[in-house]
Amino acid sequence: MASVFDNAKSVIERMVRAELRCGREQGTVKLVAASKMNSAERVREAYGAGIRAFGENRAQEMGEKLRLNAYEGAELHFIGHLQRNKVKNVVGAAELIQSVDSEELIRLIGLRALSLGITQNILIEVNIGGETAKSGIPPEELDKLIEIAAGTDGICVQGLMTIPPVSEDISSTRRYFERMYNLFVDMGAKKYDNISMKFLSMGMSADFEEAIMAGANIVRVGTAVFGQRYYA
Ligand SMILES: *Cc1c(COP(=O)(O)O)cnc(C)c1O
């Protein structure tokens, strides 16, 4: 089995190739290693290979690894479903909360950020496939949520995130990525106050190169860096 170190090096190389293939400058796409279910030690191994941003899904697990200084020298993102009662643990600890999809979360994150005297950077998660029982806001409700976020103190929206429907067919995934990119460009053209459409986060182990081709500038890669996760 390949080591985390070797895997991480190879993902970094694949990213550079994908960037160059679509005429983008090397290093313009941010690699966020999705480190759920992987120990602080394995996170440090990925760091040693050059990974400088990590994404966690669960507030508690993130807290445990923070206490072990797992992310030292790296950026930390929150990429999972954020429960209301965990907002207090994540705001301020994560540079970017990628997975915000409701008015209530925006309000709670804003309040917590104000109480800490900070501005919390967030992305709005879009349910681009319109799947029921999936997190993310439907594209047609995005305008409204962005307007709410723009009017909320303590919050700065920096872009969009999505997890497209799982598909064996890469051309169908590519269509979702393209729709997402169009939405991202449309939103950027609207020039809301307090909103910058700086980041488009999409693409995972199976499709991060496709996502880069389609315009992503953040990819979230777990398995290709850390290997298969074994759920207990
Ligand atoms: C786990 C996870 C990823 C990475 O998935 P892989 O297929 O293992 O690369 C990306 N985004 C989110 C939100 C995740 O939870």
The ligand as a Gaussian input file, in Angstrom:
#p B3LYP/6-31G(d) Opt

LIG

0 1
 C      -14.809000      13.138000       2.239000
 C      -15.134000      14.359000       1.470000
 C      -14.417000      14.679000       0.314000
 C      -13.334000      13.819000      -0.272000
 O      -13.873000      12.651000      -0.809000
 P      -12.930000      11.574000      -1.545000
 O      -13.826000      10.914000      -2.501000
 O      -12.432000      10.664000      -0.471000
 O      -11.837000      12.318000      -2.189000
 C      -14.741000      15.876000      -0.323000
 N      -15.718000      16.686000       0.124000
 C      -16.416000      16.397000       1.224000
 C      -17.474000      17.350000       1.666000
 C      -16.160000      15.228000       1.915000
 O      -16.890000      14.935000       2.996000

